[in-house]
Amino acid sequence: MSPGKLRQRLIGFFHVIVFLMACGLPSFGAPVTHPQQFTNHILVSLTEPLDGESYPVSADLYVRGEAISDGSITRMELWADGELYEAYMAPESDLGLLVHSWDWSPRRLLHCNLGRAQH
């Protein structure tokens, strides 16, 4: 596995760990004092390609997005330069983790890509 792929996988694993810690999941044997209040916040990351990497114009790129929430995620979108490129609907309801990849090709030299998810 290349160092870049390993780094991406570690970053994805780190996001999952941070999410689990943020949920306040009780440890084994710890008394539950009160139920968690859900916030319905969503954390979305574009994990591939890595930020700052360069590719030739019209290169076919693999773009991977991950969304994590304490509520159900129904849809994830890839936006490029202010325009919706493609939306992905969750395959089932009540998913708190949604991962999807797109094949995308840049049409000019500089781009701003954004991942977005919805409840």
N, C-alpha and C positions, 0 to 999 in steps of 0.2 A: 504494500500500500504506500502510495507516495506521501511525502510529508504534508502536502496541501490537503489531501483527502483525510489524513489522520487528524489534522488540525480542525477540519470542518466537523468531523464526527465528534471530537472532544468538545467543540463549542456547542453542538446540538445536545450532547449529554449534559453539559453544564447548564443549558437552558432548562432541561427537564428537572435537574436537581434543584435549581433556584425556584422553579415553580412549586415543586413539592414542599420545599422549606417555607415558601411564602404562604402556602395554604394552611400552615399551622397544624399539620397532621400530628396527632399525639403519638408519643413513643409508647412502646409496649409497657403495660403496667401503670401508665400515668392516668390519674383520674381525669375524666372529662368534666370540665367546669360548666361550659355552656356551648351550645352549637355555634359553628362558624356562620358568620353572616356573609353570604355571597355578594361579590361586588360586580360580577359580570364584566370585569376588565379582560381585555385580550392582549397578549403579547405576540407580535408577529415579527419574524426574522427571515430575511433572505439569506440563506446559508451557502448557496452556490450561485454564481461564481463568487469568489472572495472579493471583498471591497478593495478597490484599487488595482485589480488585475486589468491588463490590457489585452484586447483581441482585435483582429482585423475587421474592418467594416464588412458587413454581410456574412460574418462567421456564424455558424449555427451554434448557439449556446444552450446549455442545460441550466435552467434557472430553478432553484429549489426553494420553496417557502415552507415555513413551519409556523403554526399558530397554536397557542396554549391559552386556555381560559378555565376559570372555575365554573363557568356555565357552558351551555351547549353552543357549539360553533356550527353554523349552517352553511357558510359560504366563505371562500377565500378568493381573492382577486390579485392579479398581477397588473400593475399600471406601469407604463413606460412613457416618459416625457409628458405626463399629464393626461394621457389617454388610456382608457381601459383596454388592455390587450386581450385578456381572457379571464373568465370566472370559472371557478370549480365549486360545484355543490357537494356538500358532505354526503357520503354514501349511506349514512344512517343518522338517526337523531341521537341526541345526548352525547355527542363526542366532545370531549374537552381538549383533545389533541388532534390537530389536522395537519397532514403533511402532503404536499403535492409538488409536482415538477412540471415545468413547461419547456418546450423547445422554442427559443426566441432568437431572432436575428437582428442585430443592430443595423440601422439604415443610414446613420451618420456618425460623426466622430465622438461626440460626448453624449452621454445619456444619464438620466435620472430615473431609476427604477424604484418602485414602491410595492410592498405587499400589504394587503388590507384584508381583514376578516370581519364577519358580521355574526351576530347572535340570531 
